[in-house]
Amino acid sequence: MIIGKVIGNVWATRKDAKLDSLKLMIVSPSEIFGGEPAKTFVAADGAGSGIGDLVLVTKGGSARAAFDQVKAPIDATIVGIIDSYELRDSCKEDIV
């Protein structure tokens, strides 16, 4: 899973019919754990997130499974909204 921040939403009047009922959000991966910043991406919203929310995102086949849409063109899905998190001071050194 990826932790990211919702920074916008997407409106697309022309898209694959399997995406018609889905809300699409722009997500910026979090730099909580340090390292190189990753590129922003679009994710289907399965959690009712809004701009500014810190979210959990799953990618790949799991993203499609979250909507029971095995054949939908989805490669990222927001599956949770983070209320809070806690890190040890040394956590960054442990992960890198």
QUIDA-V563984 format. One record per residue. D_LAST is the distance of its C-alpha to the last C-alpha in Angstrom with 2 decimals. Layout:
[[D_LAST] [D_LAST]]
//
This chain:
[[16.69] [15.59] [16.03] [18.14] [21.05] [24.51] [25.87] [29.09] [31.29] [33.06] [36.77] [38.01] [41.70] [41.59] [39.05] [39.01] [41.25] [38.59] [36.64] [39.71] [38.91] [35.20] [33.77] [31.17] [28.52] [26.23] [22.61] [19.92] [16.37] [14.75] [12.14] [11.63] [7.88] [7.78] [7.52] [10.95] [13.62] [15.15] [18.93] [21.21] [23.10] [26.12] [26.03] [29.05] [29.34] [30.07] [29.45] [31.70] [29.09] [30.09] [28.90] [26.45] [25.26] [21.64] [21.60] [20.13] [20.59] [21.05] [21.59] [23.82] [26.56] [25.42] [26.01] [29.56] [30.18] [29.52] [32.78] [34.63] [34.81] [33.94] [35.56] [34.47] [32.44] [29.42] [25.82] [24.16] [25.52] [24.83] [25.25] [24.68] [24.79] [22.42] [24.57] [21.96] [18.56] [17.23] [13.90] [13.80] [13.35] [10.60] [8.78] [6.27] [5.55] [5.89] [3.80] [0.00]]
//
